[in-house]
Amino acid sequence: MCWFCCPFWMIVWPLALPIGLTGVVRGFIECRAASRQGVSRAQPLTGLALATVGTAAAVAYMIFLFTHPDLPIQE
């Protein structure tokens, strides 16, 4: 049994995808604002990286779920 089959992911991925996409957009906007103001971009880049990882995990699970629709039913 793989970690994609975990029931936790079935609950979390529909929430993680829009929140992650929002974080990616906000991180990109914050990075651009920081570069224009000449301040450190460490925090915006960290937020952007974490949001990207979360979004990628949600997308990976969504693809996995749609290609294996019988797996969440299995016990």
C-alpha positions in Angstrom: 0.0 0.0 0.0 1.4 3.3 -1.0 1.2 6.6 0.9 -1.1 8.0 -1.8 -3.8 5.6 -0.5 -3.9 7.2 2.9 -7.4 8.5 3.9 -5.9 11.7 5.2 -5.0 12.7 1.6 -8.6 12.1 0.5 -9.7 14.7 2.9 -6.9 17.2 2.5 -6.2 17.4 -1.3 -9.4 19.3 -2.2 -8.4 22.0 0.3 -4.7 22.0 -0.3 -5.0 22.7 -4.1 -6.7 26.1 -4.0 -4.8 27.2 -0.8 -1.5 26.1 -2.4 -2.3 27.9 -5.7 -3.3 31.1 -3.7 0.0 30.8 -1.9 2.0 30.5 -5.1 0.3 33.6 -6.5 0.8 35.5 -3.3 4.5 34.4 -3.0 5.1 35.5 -6.6 3.5 38.9 -5.9 5.5 39.3 -2.6 8.8 38.5 -4.4 8.2 41.1 -7.0 7.2 43.7 -4.4 10.4 42.9 -2.4 12.6 43.2 -5.4 11.1 46.6 -6.3 11.6 47.9 -2.8 15.1 46.6 -2.5 14.5 44.5 0.7 15.3 40.9 1.5 13.4 38.3 -0.5 14.1 35.4 1.8 10.6 35.2 3.4 8.7 35.5 0.1 10.9 32.9 -1.5 10.4 30.5 1.4 6.6 31.0 1.2 6.7 30.5 -2.5 8.7 27.3 -2.2 6.5 25.8 0.5 3.3 26.7 -1.4 4.7 25.2 -4.6 5.6 21.9 -2.8 2.1 21.8 -1.3 0.4 22.5 -4.6 2.6 19.9 -6.4 1.6 17.2 -3.8 -2.1 18.0 -4.2 -1.8 17.9 -8.0 0.1 14.6 -7.8 -2.5 13.1 -5.6 -5.3 14.4 -7.9 -3.6 12.8 -10.9 -3.1 9.6 -9.0 -6.7 9.4 -7.9 -8.1 10.1 -11.3 -5.9 7.4 -12.9 -6.7 4.9 -10.1 -10.4 5.5 -9.2 -10.8 2.1 -7.5 -8.0 2.6 -4.8 -9.9 4.8 -2.3 -12.6 2.1 -2.1 -10.1 -0.6 -1.1 -9.5 -1.4 2.5 
